Amino acid sequence: MADLTKAGGINVPLVERLVRKHFGTEFTSHLAWNFTKGRYVPSDLPRRIAAPQKILGIRVWWKAIGEFSENIGIRLELWDPAFLPQAQALVEEYNAEARNGRIDFYCASAGSPAERSTAA
């Protein structure tokens, strides 16, 4: 995978600030899926937007609602349509504030890649 900061000139601190502003303080964009470990791991770059799932106040998993991809420019792919207004506001505000780089928006209503593979 290409480096998001080099590929599209994405402003990493701005993305994280806007994720917390529009989605909530529990949400983060600094997660990546680790195939060898089979779980989410911290990332220096924005990869997935997720919120912790907690049981008795202890985080047990992450609920991912979208991801940033850089295959054709930088875009936010939203998997959960319930967060559509927040995602659109994040993209609009980022594009207005960022000096270089742009994020496009795509709503994938079929769910996350894992949900799409089990449905097939």
HULINJO-V944618 format. One record per backbone hydrogen bond with DSSP energy under -0.5 kcal/mol. CO is the residue of the C=O (numbers start at 0). NH is the residue of the N-H. E is the energy in kcal/mol with one decimal. If there is no record, write none. Layout:
CO|NH|E  CO|NH|E
This chain:
2|6|-3.3  3|7|-2.0  3|8|-0.5  3|9|-1.2  9|11|-1.0  10|14|-2.1  11|15|-2.2  12|16|-2.2  13|17|-2.4  14|18|-2.3  15|19|-2.1  16|20|-1.9  17|21|-2.8  18|22|-2.4  18|23|-0.8  19|23|-0.6  23|26|-0.9  27|49|-2.3  28|30|-1.0  28|46|-2.3  28|47|-0.5  29|42|-1.7  30|47|-1.4  31|40|-2.7  32|34|-0.7  33|37|-1.9  33|38|-1.2  38|33|-2.6  40|31|-2.3  46|67|-3.4  47|30|-0.6  47|49|-0.6  48|64|-2.9  48|65|-1.1  49|27|-2.2  50|62|-3.2  51|53|-0.6  52|59|-2.9  52|60|-1.3  54|57|-1.7  57|54|-2.3  60|52|-3.1  61|63|-0.8  62|50|-1.8  64|78|-3.2  64|79|-1.3  65|48|-2.4  66|76|-3.2  68|74|-2.3  69|72|-0.6  72|71|-0.6  72|74|-0.5  73|103|-2.6  74|68|-2.5  74|76|-0.6  75|77|-0.7  75|105|-2.5  76|66|-2.1  77|107|-2.5  78|80|-0.6  79|82|-2.0  80|83|-1.6  82|86|-2.3  83|87|-2.5  84|88|-2.2  85|89|-2.3  86|90|-2.4  87|91|-2.5  88|92|-2.6  89|93|-2.6  90|94|-2.5  91|95|-1.6  92|96|-2.2  93|97|-3.0  101|73|-0.6  103|75|-2.9  105|77|-2.8  105|107|-0.7  106|108|-1.0  107|110|-1.5  111|115|-2.4  112|116|-1.9  113|117|-1.6  114|118|-1.4  115|119|-1.0
